[in-house]
Amino acid sequence: MKKNKTNRAWVHDHLNDPYVQRARAEGYRARAAYKLLEIDERDHLLKPGAVVVDLGSTPGSWCQVAIRRCGAKGRVFALDILPMEEVAGVDFLHGDFCDDAVLAELESRLEGARVDLVLSDMAPNLSGVAAVDQARSVHLCELALDFAVRHLKPEGQFLVKMFQGEGFMEYRKQMEAAFASVQVRKPKASRDRSAEVYVLGKGPRALQ
């Protein structure tokens, strides 16, 4: 009974969420679009003609934002373990980022191009065991960081979703070792009760 009440409360909150309503009105596939839009307004991540990689892209709202802001001359590559309905102008790869063959295919599609921005909104399939889920989440963040530092331009940027908890401070130190500048963002569209934050790295140190 308690679980049913919780589910009903979530559905009620979701349907009455102003960002959900706004996303429907403005043609975005998910309220997450407004998280990226807010961060972009502050940090100017998406520029006309930019090369962008979106990891954990499904259902595609970040791709929608990226392709609109980068324009016809921009290139957006997306990857997710879940299928994603086509977004015009986006090169989507359906596969598991943890699979070496899938990663190799993504790198092949880049055709050697250096990337302006790597986005990671990846999250693991939840087991219900908090410690296990957090460890899996941190692991995905580490894989995304490794990809970013290998493919970004010298002035490139990396935005990654992370959940505050075990391993967060250690991961932030990894980011600080990898980038000249690191900030943590909590956009208004991110629910207050959520432990999620977005860590932004600018300027890979290895390329400075």
C-alpha positions in Angstrom: 0.0 0.0 0.0 2.8 2.4 0.9 4.5 1.8 -2.5 1.2 2.5 -4.3 0.8 5.8 -2.4 4.3 6.8 -3.2 3.8 6.0 -6.9 0.5 8.0 -6.9 2.3 11.0 -5.2 5.1 10.9 -7.8 2.6 10.8 -10.7 0.7 13.7 -9.2 3.9 15.8 -8.7 5.1 14.9 -12.2 1.9 15.9 -13.9 1.7 19.2 -12.0 5.4 19.9 -12.4 5.8 23.3 -14.2 8.8 22.1 -16.1 7.0 19.0 -17.4 4.1 21.3 -18.6 6.6 23.7 -20.2 8.4 20.9 -21.9 5.1 19.7 -23.5 4.3 23.2 -24.6 7.7 23.9 -26.1 8.2 20.5 -27.7 11.0 19.1 -25.5 10.9 15.4 -24.8 11.7 15.8 -21.1 11.9 18.4 -18.3 15.7 17.7 -18.3 16.0 20.1 -21.2 15.7 23.0 -18.8 18.6 21.8 -16.7 20.9 22.1 -19.7 19.3 25.3 -20.9 19.9 27.0 -17.5 23.5 25.8 -17.3 24.1 26.9 -20.9 22.7 30.4 -20.2 25.2 30.7 -17.4 28.3 28.9 -18.8 27.9 29.3 -22.6 28.5 25.6 -23.4 26.7 25.4 -26.7 28.0 27.5 -29.6 27.1 27.6 -33.3 29.1 25.0 -35.2 30.2 23.1 -32.1 30.9 19.3 -32.0 28.9 17.8 -29.1 28.8 14.3 -27.7 25.7 13.4 -25.5 26.2 10.3 -23.4 23.0 8.8 -21.9 20.9 10.8 -24.4 17.5 9.0 -24.3 14.8 10.3 -24.5 16.6 13.1 -26.4 15.8 16.4 -24.8 19.5 17.4 -24.4 20.0 16.5 -28.1 17.1 18.8 -29.0 18.7 21.6 -27.0 22.2 21.0 -28.5 21.2 20.8 -32.1 19.0 23.9 -31.8 21.8 25.9 -30.3 24.7 24.6 -32.4 22.8 25.1 -35.6 23.1 23.5 -39.0 26.9 23.6 -39.0 27.0 21.9 -35.6 27.5 18.1 -35.1 25.8 16.3 -32.3 26.6 12.6 -31.5 24.5 10.7 -29.0 24.7 7.4 -27.3 22.4 5.4 -25.0 21.8 1.9 -23.9 18.1 2.6 -24.4 16.6 3.3 -27.9 15.9 6.9 -28.8 13.5 8.3 -31.3 15.3 10.1 -34.0 16.2 13.8 -33.5 16.8 15.5 -36.8 20.5 16.3 -37.2 21.7 14.0 -34.4 23.9 10.9 -35.1 22.5 8.4 -32.5 24.3 5.2 -31.5 22.2 2.6 -29.6 24.5 0.7 -27.3 26.2 0.3 -23.9 28.9 2.9 -23.3 30.6 0.3 -21.1 31.0 -2.0 -24.1 34.4 -1.5 -25.8 32.9 -2.3 -29.2 30.2 0.4 -28.8 32.8 2.9 -27.6 35.0 2.1 -30.6 32.0 2.7 -32.9 31.3 6.1 -31.3 35.0 7.1 -31.8 34.8 5.9 -35.4 31.8 8.1 -36.1 33.8 11.1 -34.8 36.2 10.5 -37.6 39.1 12.0 -35.6 37.2 15.2 -34.9 38.0 16.9 -31.6 35.0 17.6 -29.4 33.9 21.0 -28.1 31.5 19.6 -25.4 30.9 16.2 -23.8 27.6 15.9 -22.0 26.9 13.0 -19.7 23.5 12.4 -18.2 24.1 8.7 -17.7 22.6 6.9 -14.7 22.8 3.1 -13.9 19.8 0.8 -13.8 18.8 1.1 -10.1 19.1 -2.0 -7.9 17.5 -0.4 -4.9 20.6 -0.8 -2.9 21.9 2.7 -2.4 25.6 1.9 -2.0 25.6 -0.3 -5.1 23.7 2.3 -7.2 26.1 5.1 -6.1 29.1 3.0 -7.0 27.7 2.2 -10.4 26.9 5.9 -10.9 30.4 6.9 -10.0 31.9 4.3 -12.4 29.8 5.7 -15.3 31.1 9.2 -14.4 34.7 8.0 -14.4 34.2 6.4 -17.8 32.7 9.6 -19.2 35.6 11.6 -17.8 38.1 9.3 -19.4 36.3 9.7 -22.8 36.1 13.5 -22.4 39.8 14.1 -21.6 40.7 11.9 -24.6 38.5 13.6 -27.1 38.0 17.3 -26.1 39.6 20.2 -27.7 42.1 22.3 -25.6 39.3 24.7 -24.8 36.7 21.9 -24.5 34.1 21.5 -21.7 32.7 18.5 -19.9 29.3 18.5 -18.1 28.5 15.4 -16.1 25.5 14.5 -13.8 26.5 13.1 -10.5 24.7 12.2 -7.3 26.1 13.6 -4.0 27.2 10.8 -1.7 29.9 8.2 -1.3 32.7 8.9 -3.9 31.5 12.4 -4.8 34.4 14.3 -3.3 36.9 11.8 -4.7 35.4 12.2 -8.2 35.5 16.0 -7.9 39.2 15.7 -7.1 39.7 13.7 -10.3 37.9 16.4 -12.2 40.1 19.1 -10.7 43.2 17.1 -11.7 41.9 16.8 -15.2 40.5 20.3 -15.9 41.8 23.9 -15.4 38.4 24.9 -14.0 35.7 22.9 -12.2 32.4 24.1 -10.9 29.3 22.4 -9.5 25.9 23.4 -10.8 22.4 22.7 -9.3 19.9 24.1 -11.9 16.4 25.1 -10.7 14.9 22.4 -12.8 16.7 19.8 -10.7 14.3 18.9 -8.0 15.3 20.1 -4.5 14.9 16.6 -3.0 17.2 15.1 -5.6 20.9 14.5 -4.8 21.8 15.1 -8.4 24.2 17.9 -9.3 26.1 18.7 -12.5 29.9 19.0 -12.4 31.4 21.2 -15.1 35.0 21.0 -16.2 36.6 23.5 -18.6 39.9 23.2 -20.3 41.5 19.7 -20.1 44.8 20.1 -18.3 46.6 17.5 -20.6 46.0 19.8 -23.5 46.8 23.2 -21.9 
